Amino acid sequence: MNCPETNNPPTQYASDRNLRARLRLWEAQEPRFDLYRWVLGLADIGAGDAVIDIGCGNGAYLPQVTALGGLPVGVDLSAGMLRAVTHRPVVAASAEHLPFRGATFDIALAPHMLYHVDDRPRAIDELRRVLRPDGVLVAVTNGAQHMAALRDLVETAARRADRDWVMSRMSTEAFSLENGSDQLATAFDEIRLVLPPNPVTVRIVDPEVVADYVASVADFYESGISQPWTEIVTEVRDRVAAIVAERGFFEVTGVTGAFVCRS
Ligand SMILES: C[S@@+](CC[C@H](N)C(=O)[O-])C[C@H]1O[C@@H](n2cnc3c(N)ncnc32)[C@H](O)[C@@H]1O
């Protein structure tokens, strides 16, 4: 298996460009699934609750937390990401060393981020430390079959030059719906895995959306393959265009869920 050399290459989140390219792929969902609303519903935010959103990225959750009456602090390792956030306060810090006193927050959100962290046991301990004793952590991640149709196209393209290449993905391996519970159990007593009511499926008609998505993950993989990543992007785009011409759409299914954790 060809693991990416790092779970978080510094170029990946130098700005929110790559994250935006990936989010764009989900815009054509039918029926629409509002992931943010679903996650915040699991967190059960009440008026005045102190909320830490760790790995807040470009801050998509923060205004929605405020709208629910919560008091959010966005925290991210990347200053470039935080530049895209209009909400305040935000703090540049790693989940491995949270600059907050113990028992500061009622709710911690860790959406699609723990798989990027090198010292995950430490980050999970830190999340437990900054939560009040009755606090709740909602950690969101993906499952092994996440976007399998797209992974197949990327692997087919890459295997023209690297026969056994596997698109190893941290969100479905390092911290996933399959193995996240065991990792969280080092710090939390009660862990409940919750899945959305229906599969999250998108039917894509514009091959450029898929090409942009694949281009956005170049820095995880390009050093481990023989071809330039741009050639993989071109082949996947052409293949998606052929599928769209034949069937009218290219369908991708997301497998995402959340761990709701208490101590
Ligand atoms: C896939 S993005 C998710 C952004 C946001 N949570 C969302 O769901 O839209 C992952 C984010 O985690 C951040 N990140 C990666 N490692 C981190 C760490 N050790 N501590 C804090 N943030 C980190 C990245 O900079 C990036 O903004």
Ligand as a Chemical Component Dictionary entry (heavy atoms), coordinates in Angstrom:
data_LIG
# 
_chem_comp.id                   LIG 
_chem_comp.type                 NON-POLYMER 
_chem_comp.pdbx_formal_charge   0 
_chem_comp.three_letter_code    LIG 
# 
loop_
_chem_comp_atom.comp_id 
_chem_comp_atom.atom_id 
_chem_comp_atom.alt_atom_id 
_chem_comp_atom.type_symbol 
_chem_comp_atom.charge 
_chem_comp_atom.model_Cartn_x 
_chem_comp_atom.model_Cartn_y 
_chem_comp_atom.model_Cartn_z 
_chem_comp_atom.pdbx_ordinal 
LIG C1  C1  C 0  -10.584 18.771 5.582  1  
LIG S1  S1  S 1  -10.302 20.320 6.378  2  
LIG C2  C2  C 0  -11.811 20.433 7.317  3  
LIG C3  C3  C 0  -12.234 21.846 7.607  4  
LIG C4  C4  C 0  -13.549 21.999 8.365  5  
LIG N1  N1  N 0  -13.499 21.312 9.644  6  
LIG C5  C5  C 0  -14.703 21.486 7.566  7  
LIG O1  O1  O 0  -15.224 20.400 7.878  8  
LIG O2  O2  O -1 -15.102 22.165 6.607  9  
LIG C6  C6  C 0  -9.105  19.923 7.643  10 
LIG C7  C7  C 0  -8.625  21.117 8.439  11 
LIG O3  O3  O 0  -7.864  20.631 9.558  12 
LIG C8  C8  C 0  -6.762  21.496 9.751  13 
LIG N2  N2  N 0  -5.732  20.774 10.522 14 
LIG C9  C9  C 0  -4.915  19.795 10.085 15 
LIG N3  N3  N 0  -4.134  19.372 11.082 16 
LIG C10 C10 C 0  -4.446  20.100 12.177 17 
LIG C11 C11 C 0  -3.983  20.116 13.522 18 
LIG N4  N4  N 0  -3.033  19.296 13.944 19 
LIG N5  N5  N 0  -4.549  20.999 14.381 20 
LIG C12 C12 C 0  -5.525  21.846 13.956 21 
LIG N6  N6  N 0  -6.001  21.874 12.703 22 
LIG C13 C13 C 0  -5.478  21.008 11.814 23 
LIG C14 C14 C 0  -6.338  21.886 8.348  24 
LIG O4  O4  O 0  -5.532  23.045 8.324  25 
LIG C15 C15 C 0  -7.701  22.068 7.672  26 
LIG O5  O5  O 0  -8.178  23.381 7.792  27 
# 
loop_
_chem_comp_bond.comp_id 
_chem_comp_bond.atom_id_1 
_chem_comp_bond.atom_id_2 
_chem_comp_bond.value_order 
_chem_comp_bond.pdbx_ordinal 
LIG C1  S1  SING 1  
LIG S1  C2  SING 2  
LIG S1  C6  SING 3  
LIG C2  C3  SING 4  
LIG C3  C4  SING 5  
LIG C4  N1  SING 6  
LIG C4  C5  SING 7  
LIG C5  O1  DOUB 8  
LIG C5  O2  SING 9  
LIG C6  C7  SING 10 
LIG C7  O3  SING 11 
LIG C7  C15 SING 12 
LIG O3  C8  SING 13 
LIG C8  N2  SING 14 
LIG C8  C14 SING 15 
LIG N2  C9  SING 16 
LIG N2  C13 SING 17 
LIG C9  N3  DOUB 18 
LIG N3  C10 SING 19 
LIG C10 C11 SING 20 
LIG C10 C13 DOUB 21 
LIG C11 N4  SING 22 
LIG C11 N5  DOUB 23 
LIG N5  C12 SING 24 
LIG C12 N6  DOUB 25 
LIG N6  C13 SING 26 
LIG C14 O4  SING 27 
LIG C14 C15 SING 28 
LIG C15 O5  SING 29 
# 
